[in-house]
Amino acid sequence: MSPKAAPKLEKPVDPWAKAIRHLKRVDPQFKAVIQRVGPCGLAPREDRFGALVTAIVSQQISTKAAASINERLHVLAGRPHDPRRLLELDETALRGVGLSGSKARYVLNVATAVADGSVPVDRFDESWDDDRIIEALTSIKGVGVWTAHMFLIFVLNRPDVLPVGDLGVRAGLRDWHGLAELPKPSDCHALAEPWRPYRSVASWYLWRNGDAPS
């Protein structure tokens, strides 16, 4: 009797394969960048509220400092971040973990909007287009368009978001097109137009290309 053949392992499906093919086709510069950087690492995050809290904590401070504050916030209010547990605290308690007064208020604003359902982040689905989600998120004081764009890209993995307010994307577009200066946000759309409908993936590669060793 011959030994039983080992089952074949199915190759994992790359959810961004179509986007990669498109970017390589419309802009040959992507071939070398994608080869150097590797597969697109965008994957959806289940903890949507926590992602917003982390985004607020991280504004204008180092990654290391943000991680430290975020961890102290978990110690104070539990893991994962929960809007109702955070609302049981006051601004003074949040400032005690290292948040500024404004950031403490912004975290409480987000917690209130999610807890009362006025911004139902866990119900965002395909019936919500990008603009509607941006409008909902930016209705919360402390959540700007940049944070909404990051949420769309990194949490929901919406494929065609171009965060023109992001310095890394603007610098990436400058270098990509050999420009002397950073393009204005209004010019970024024209520069990235060929990348539609996968500008989120293109932006991810711009970020990683800036970080990758040459």
C-alpha positions as CSV (number, residue, x, y, z in Angstrom):
1,M,0.0,0.0,0.0
2,S,1.5,3.4,-1.0
3,P,1.8,6.0,1.7
4,K,-1.1,8.5,1.8
5,A,-0.2,11.7,-0.1
6,A,0.1,14.8,2.0
7,P,-2.7,17.3,1.3
8,K,-1.8,20.2,-0.9
9,L,-1.6,23.5,0.9
10,E,-3.6,26.2,-0.8
11,K,-1.7,29.3,-1.6
12,P,-3.2,32.3,0.4
13,V,-5.1,34.7,-1.8
14,D,-3.6,38.2,-2.0
15,P,-6.6,40.6,-1.5
16,W,-4.5,43.3,-3.2
17,A,-3.4,41.3,-6.3
18,K,-5.6,43.2,-8.7
19,A,-4.5,46.5,-7.2
20,I,-0.8,45.5,-7.7
21,R,-1.4,44.5,-11.3
22,H,-3.1,47.8,-12.0
23,L,-0.4,50.0,-10.4
24,K,2.4,48.1,-12.2
25,R,0.5,48.6,-15.5
26,V,-0.3,52.3,-15.2
27,D,3.0,53.3,-13.6
28,P,6.1,51.2,-14.2
29,Q,7.9,52.8,-11.2
30,F,5.8,50.5,-9.0
31,K,7.5,47.4,-10.3
32,A,10.8,48.0,-8.6
33,V,9.1,49.5,-5.5
34,I,6.8,46.5,-5.0
35,Q,9.6,44.1,-5.5
36,R,11.7,45.8,-2.9
37,V,8.9,46.5,-0.3
38,G,7.0,43.3,-0.8
39,P,3.2,42.5,-0.6
40,C,0.8,45.2,0.5
41,G,0.3,44.8,4.2
42,L,-3.1,46.5,4.6
43,A,-5.5,44.4,6.6
44,P,-8.8,45.4,8.3
45,R,-8.9,46.1,12.0
46,E,-11.7,44.9,14.1
47,D,-11.2,47.4,17.0
48,R,-12.5,50.5,15.2
49,F,-13.1,52.6,18.3
50,G,-9.7,51.7,19.6
51,A,-8.1,52.8,16.3
52,L,-9.7,56.2,16.7
53,V,-8.5,56.6,20.2
54,T,-5.0,55.5,19.2
55,A,-5.0,58.0,16.3
56,I,-5.9,60.9,18.7
57,V,-3.3,59.8,21.2
58,S,-0.6,59.6,18.5
59,Q,-1.2,63.1,17.1
60,Q,2.0,65.2,17.0
61,I,4.1,63.0,19.3
62,S,6.6,60.2,18.7
63,T,5.5,56.6,18.1
64,K,7.3,55.5,21.3
65,A,5.5,58.2,23.4
66,A,2.2,57.4,21.9
67,A,2.6,53.6,22.6
68,S,3.5,54.4,26.2
69,I,0.5,56.7,26.8
70,N,-1.8,54.2,25.0
71,E,-0.6,51.4,27.3
72,R,-1.2,53.4,30.4
73,L,-4.7,54.2,29.1
74,H,-5.3,50.4,28.8
75,V,-4.1,49.9,32.3
76,L,-6.5,52.5,33.5
77,A,-9.6,51.6,31.5
78,G,-9.1,48.0,30.2
79,R,-8.3,46.4,26.9
80,P,-9.6,46.8,24.3
81,H,-10.6,50.5,24.5
82,D,-14.3,50.7,25.4
83,P,-16.2,53.9,25.1
84,R,-18.4,53.3,28.1
85,R,-15.4,52.5,30.4
86,L,-13.6,55.6,29.2
87,L,-16.7,57.8,29.8
88,E,-16.7,56.6,33.4
89,L,-13.4,58.5,33.8
90,D,-13.0,62.3,33.7
91,E,-10.6,64.6,31.9
92,T,-8.3,64.7,34.9
93,A,-7.9,60.9,35.0
94,L,-7.1,60.9,31.3
95,R,-4.6,63.6,31.7
96,G,-3.0,61.5,34.4
97,V,-1.8,59.0,31.8
98,G,-0.1,61.7,29.8
99,L,-2.7,63.1,27.5
100,S,-2.9,66.8,27.0
101,G,-6.2,68.5,28.1
102,S,-7.3,68.8,24.5
103,K,-6.6,65.2,23.7
104,A,-8.4,64.0,26.8
105,R,-11.4,66.0,25.7
106,Y,-11.2,64.6,22.2
107,V,-11.0,61.0,23.5
108,L,-14.1,61.6,25.5
109,N,-15.8,63.2,22.5
110,V,-15.2,60.1,20.4
111,A,-16.3,57.9,23.3
112,T,-19.6,59.8,23.6
113,A,-20.3,59.7,19.8
114,V,-19.7,56.0,19.6
115,A,-21.5,55.1,22.8
116,D,-24.7,57.1,21.9
117,G,-24.7,55.8,18.4
118,S,-24.4,59.2,16.7
119,V,-21.2,57.9,14.9
120,P,-21.8,54.1,14.7
121,V,-18.3,53.1,13.7
122,D,-19.0,49.4,14.1
123,R,-21.9,49.6,11.6
124,F,-19.9,51.3,8.8
125,D,-20.3,48.9,5.9
126,E,-20.4,49.1,2.1
127,S,-23.7,51.1,2.3
128,W,-21.6,53.9,3.7
129,D,-19.4,55.6,1.0
130,D,-16.1,57.2,1.9
131,D,-17.5,60.7,1.9
132,R,-20.3,59.8,4.3
133,I,-17.9,58.1,6.7
134,I,-15.5,61.2,6.6
135,E,-18.5,63.4,7.3
136,A,-19.6,61.3,10.2
137,L,-16.1,61.0,11.8
138,T,-15.2,64.7,11.3
139,S,-18.5,65.7,13.1
140,I,-16.6,64.7,16.3
141,K,-14.5,67.5,17.6
142,G,-10.9,66.4,17.6
143,V,-11.3,64.1,14.5
144,G,-10.0,65.8,11.4
145,V,-9.9,64.8,7.8
146,W,-6.4,63.2,8.1
147,T,-7.6,60.9,10.9
148,A,-10.7,60.0,8.9
149,H,-8.5,59.2,5.9
150,M,-6.2,57.0,8.1
151,F,-9.3,55.2,9.4
152,L,-10.6,54.5,5.9
153,I,-7.2,53.2,4.8
154,F,-5.9,51.3,7.8
155,V,-9.1,50.2,9.5
156,L,-11.7,49.7,6.8
157,N,-9.1,49.2,3.9
158,R,-11.1,51.3,1.5
159,P,-9.1,51.0,-1.7
160,D,-9.2,54.5,-3.3
161,V,-8.3,57.0,-0.6
162,L,-5.7,59.7,-1.2
163,P,-4.7,61.4,2.0
164,V,-3.5,64.7,0.5
165,G,-3.0,66.2,4.0
166,D,-0.4,63.6,4.9
167,L,3.2,64.9,4.7
168,G,4.6,61.4,3.9
169,V,2.3,61.1,0.9
170,R,3.1,64.6,-0.3
171,A,6.8,63.9,0.1
172,G,6.4,60.6,-1.7
173,L,4.7,62.3,-4.6
174,R,7.4,64.9,-4.8
175,D,10.1,62.3,-5.0
176,W,8.1,60.0,-7.3
177,H,7.7,62.8,-9.9
178,G,11.0,64.5,-9.3
179,L,9.5,67.7,-8.2
180,A,11.6,70.5,-6.6
181,E,9.0,71.2,-3.8
182,L,6.2,69.4,-2.0
183,P,3.1,69.4,-4.1
184,K,0.2,71.3,-2.7
185,P,-2.7,69.1,-1.5
186,S,-4.8,70.4,-4.5
187,D,-2.1,69.2,-6.9
188,C,-1.8,65.7,-5.4
189,H,-5.0,64.5,-6.9
190,A,-3.8,65.2,-10.4
191,L,-0.5,63.6,-9.8
192,A,-2.1,60.4,-8.4
193,E,-5.0,60.3,-10.9
194,P,-3.6,57.3,-12.9
195,W,-3.6,55.2,-9.7
196,R,-7.3,55.2,-9.4
197,P,-9.1,53.1,-8.1
198,Y,-6.3,51.9,-5.8
199,R,-4.8,55.1,-4.4
200,S,-4.9,53.7,-0.9
201,V,-2.6,50.9,-2.0
202,A,-0.4,53.4,-3.9
203,S,-0.2,55.6,-0.8
204,W,0.8,52.6,1.3
205,Y,3.7,52.0,-1.1
206,L,4.7,55.6,-1.0
207,W,5.0,55.4,2.8
208,R,6.9,52.2,2.7
209,N,9.1,53.3,-0.1
210,G,10.2,56.2,2.0
211,D,11.0,53.8,4.9
212,A,12.6,51.0,2.8
213,P,16.4,50.9,2.5
214,S,17.7,51.8,-0.9
